[in-house]
Amino acid sequence: MAVSDSASVTAAAPVPPLAGRATAIGGSPVRDILAVTGRPEVINFAGGLPAPELFDVEGIAAAYRDVLAEVPERALQYATTEGEPGLRAALAERTGARGLATDADEVLVTTGSQQALSLLATALLEPGDVVLVEDPCYLAALQAFRFAGARVIAVPGDTDGVDPWALEDLVIRERPKLLYTVPTFQNPTGRTMPGERRAAVAAVAARRGLWIVEDDPYGELRFEGERVPWIASYDGAGDRTVLLGSFSKVMAPGLRLGWLRAPAALRRACAVAKQAADLHTPTVNQLAAARYLADRDLDAHVARVAGVYRERRDAMLDGIADALPAGSSWTRPEGGMFLWARLPESYDTTALLPRVVEQDVAYVPGAPFYAGEPDPATLRLCFVTQTPEEIGEGLRRLGRGLRG
């Protein structure tokens, strides 16, 4: 039978449906809130955005100019999937200087550390596999693991992070593939896992057979206290820990430069997954970052940024008691970007948000950060994007909104 001409076609057949995971996994509530609160008069504590006025624009621009002037053919060409050798060597050196001996070949450059999560999910997870996470947990990690079809289970914990005894019990019962953790200045709580707890988590992973994905985007932004070694450096963790890093919070998020340090077989699997995703991270960005590291003092820049962030954290801590209802509690982070608060049990921060936004201020309700049963009385505040004066005014508006 001949195919009819277009004039005789009365209705087109529908296209095949989207994949189930594309409809089952929702978008980021943080992104949704930012879209609603984008008005310039809103003091926005909802985002996790670095302060743009602190970017080293001159230094980054100089790095790009030099790279494009000196090696334009290379900068604008395809590159290897694993990353530019000079940048990998610089990242390995920085990692080693912070206490974890690393060879350049152990590093895979990614398009932001968020891509590293996606690559690990592709390389490690089959639909139905179990992933263990902190409670609450970084929101975009929950998205990445659920998009891969994983069953995500929260590990009970306390102000120091996951409980090693509860972790071991879950590993025995659920046989998970990995534990995902942000042990330093965690997103969303701002808490830091102490060294003894890290050692205990490493021991569980070694004893029971478990991958650890240790995400460290904020660790260099320390305001006070002593640096705690990476979990990857503790006994038993070296052959089963993937360490993620990023330039987003210390250089600029628009560069979209992250990396992962992983054992060889897993790193190779992630490289194959990256070939399927984007071939490689943009060459010019990698070369510019390597040039910046060679010509500028990134540590000095980070110290300046951390000093400003400390003042902003202190401003939020100074005013938060007056903004929140009696009986509330909150964290006092030693670094990073976030403060986590819990209101009395009668409060629902998701339901309250529209009323608060009417006061031209915004936060992120805590509920979406939970893999299990959410705590509706919680919320996350980012303290780094506004000046101390703006933070004070934002907290006054927050107090008015919560009081109704």
GIJOQUI-V195087 format. One record per residue. RES is the residue in one letter. PSI is psi in whole degrees, 0 to 359 (999 if undefined). OMEGA is omega in whole degrees, -180 to 180 (NA if undefined). BURIAL is # if it has 16 or more other C-alpha atoms within 10 Angstrom, else .. Layout:
RES_PSI_OMEGA_BURIAL, RES_PSI_OMEGA_BURIAL
This chain:
M_131_-177_., A_150_175_., V_130_-178_., S_153_177_., D_168_-172_., S_332_-178_., A_334_-177_., S_357_180_., V_120_-177_., T_333_-179_., A_139_178_., A_141_176_., A_146_179_., P_151_176_., V_158_177_., P_153_-176_., P_165_172_., L_158_173_., A_147_-178_., G_322_-178_., R_333_-179_., A_334_179_., T_338_-178_., A_332_-177_., I_120_-178_., G_173_176_., G_178_-178_., S_123_175_., P_328_179_#, V_315_179_#, R_321_179_., D_318_179_., I_319_180_#, L_325_179_#, A_325_-178_., V_330_-172_., T_29_-177_#, G_358_180_., R_141_-175_., P_337_-179_., E_351_-179_., V_128_171_#, I_110_-166_#, N_102_173_#, F_6_-173_#, A_325_-173_#, G_163_172_#, G_47_-172_#, L_132_173_#, P_159_179_#, A_115_-174_#, P_333_-180_., E_349_179_., L_357_176_#, F_142_175_#, D_74_-175_., V_316_-178_., E_314_-178_., G_319_-180_#, I_318_178_#, A_320_178_., A_320_179_., A_316_178_#, Y_316_-180_#, R_315_-178_., D_317_-180_#, V_315_-178_#, L_333_177_#, A_324_-171_., E_323_-178_., V_56_-176_., P_321_-178_., E_322_179_., R_318_-176_., A_329_-176_#, L_9_-177_., Q_166_170_., Y_158_178_., A_177_179_#, T_152_-180_., T_320_-174_#, E_337_179_#, G_161_180_#, E_130_-176_#, P_320_-179_#, G_321_179_#, L_319_179_#, R_320_178_#, A_319_179_#, A_320_178_#, L_319_178_#, A_320_180_#, E_317_179_#, R_321_178_#, T_317_178_#, G_322_179_., A_338_179_., R_14_168_., G_9_-180_., L_98_-178_#, A_127_-173_., T_137_174_#, D_151_-179_#, A_326_-179_#, D_348_178_#, E_357_-173_#, V_134_171_#, L_123_179_#, V_136_-178_#, T_163_179_#, T_80_-171_#, G_153_179_#, S_343_174_#, Q_322_177_#, Q_326_178_#, A_319_177_#, L_317_180_#, S_319_179_#, L_318_179_#, L_321_177_#, A_319_179_#, T_318_-175_#, A_333_-172_#, L_332_-164_., L_133_166_#, E_153_176_., P_131_-179_., G_346_177_., D_153_-178_#, V_134_173_#, V_133_176_#, L_140_-179_#, V_167_173_#, E_164_180_#, D_104_3_#, P_174_-171_#, C_155_174_#, Y_126_-170_#, L_315_-176_#, A_337_173_#, A_318_176_#, L_318_178_#, Q_312_-176_#, A_316_-177_#, F_320_178_#, R_325_178_#, F_331_177_#, A_359_179_#, G_13_-178_#, A_155_170_#, R_114_-173_#, V_126_-177_#, I_132_179_#, A_138_175_#, V_125_176_#, P_149_-179_#, G_194_-179_#, D_200_-178_., T_348_177_., D_2_-180_., G_202_-175_#, V_146_178_#, D_117_-177_#, P_326_179_#, W_316_177_., A_323_177_., L_311_-178_#, E_320_178_#, D_317_180_., L_323_178_#, V_318_179_#, I_316_-174_., R_323_-170_., E_346_-178_., R_59_-178_#, P_161_174_#, K_321_-173_#, L_160_168_#, L_128_176_#, Y_131_-179_#, T_145_169_#, V_87_-169_#, P_346_-177_#, T_118_-179_#, F_56_-169_#, Q_146_169_#, N_112_25_#, P_355_-166_#, T_338_-175_#, G_0_-176_#, R_161_177_#, T_132_179_#, M_124_-180_#, P_163_-178_#, G_319_-179_#, E_322_178_., R_321_178_#, R_317_178_#, A_320_180_#, A_320_177_#, V_317_177_#, A_320_-179_#, A_321_177_#, V_315_-180_#, A_320_179_#, A_319_-175_#, R_325_-172_., R_351_179_., G_93_-174_#, L_137_169_#, W_143_171_#, I_126_172_#, V_109_-175_#, E_107_-175_#, D_126_-175_#, D_66_178_#, P_343_-172_#, Y_353_-168_#, G_331_-180_#, E_347_-177_#, L_59_-179_#, R_133_180_#, F_329_-175_#, E_167_179_., G_176_-177_., E_143_177_., R_138_178_., V_132_-179_., P_153_176_#, W_149_174_#, I_324_-178_#, A_339_-177_#, S_354_-177_#, Y_156_-179_#, D_133_176_., G_348_-174_#, A_345_-170_#, G_324_-176_#, D_8_-177_., R_15_179_#, T_132_173_#, V_123_179_#, L_127_179_#, L_141_177_#, G_169_-175_#, S_150_170_#, F_358_-172_#, S_320_-175_#, K_347_-176_#, V_343_178_#, M_290_176_#, A_133_-178_#, P_334_-179_#, G_343_176_., L_335_-176_#, R_56_-180_#, L_120_173_#, G_185_179_#, W_161_172_#, L_145_175_#, R_119_-172_#, A_157_172_#, P_155_-166_#, A_311_-175_., A_318_179_., L_321_178_#, R_319_178_#, R_319_179_#, A_322_177_#, C_324_178_#, A_320_177_#, V_318_177_#, A_323_180_#, K_323_176_#, Q_321_179_., A_334_-175_., A_309_-175_., D_13_-179_., L_305_178_#, H_161_175_#, T_144_-174_#, P_127_-175_#, T_314_-176_#, V_323_179_#, N_319_179_#, Q_314_-179_#, L_323_178_#, A_319_179_#, A_318_178_#, A_320_179_#, R_319_178_#, Y_314_180_#, L_327_-179_#, A_325_-172_., D_337_-174_., R_166_179_., D_91_-178_., L_323_-180_#, D_320_178_., A_320_177_., H_315_-180_#, V_321_178_#, A_320_178_#, R_316_179_., V_314_-179_#, A_324_178_#, G_319_177_#, V_317_-180_#, Y_325_178_#, R_316_178_#, E_322_-179_#, R_322_174_#, R_315_-179_#, D_323_178_#, A_321_178_#, M_318_178_#, L_325_-179_#, D_327_-174_., G_354_-170_#, I_330_-179_#, A_324_179_#, D_336_-177_., A_325_-174_#, L_155_-180_#, P_156_175_#, A_139_-178_., G_0_178_., S_161_175_#, S_160_-179_., W_161_-180_#, T_161_173_., R_85_-175_#, P_144_177_#, E_359_-179_#, G_190_177_#, G_215_-169_#, M_352_-167_#, F_149_172_#, L_139_-176_#, W_132_-178_#, A_151_175_#, R_123_178_#, L_170_176_#, P_158_-171_., E_337_-178_., S_351_-176_., Y_144_174_#, D_106_-172_#, T_336_175_#, T_314_179_#, A_329_-178_., L_340_-171_#, L_314_180_#, P_322_179_., R_323_179_#, V_319_-180_#, V_331_175_#, E_338_177_., Q_8_179_#, D_46_172_#, V_154_-177_#, A_152_173_#, Y_178_173_#, V_122_174_#, P_147_-175_#, G_337_-171_#, A_317_-177_#, P_344_-178_#, F_355_-177_#, Y_131_175_#, A_331_180_#, G_225_-179_#, E_121_-177_., P_157_172_., D_103_-174_#, P_348_-177_#, A_5_-175_#, T_160_176_#, L_157_177_#, R_136_177_#, L_129_173_#, C_127_-173_#, F_6_-170_#, V_343_-171_#, T_337_-178_#, Q_157_174_#, T_163_176_#, P_322_180_#, E_317_178_., E_323_178_#, I_316_178_#, G_315_179_#, E_320_179_., G_321_179_#, L_325_176_#, R_318_177_#, R_319_179_#, L_316_179_#, G_318_179_#, R_318_-179_#, G_321_180_#, L_330_179_#, R_340_179_., G_999_NA_.
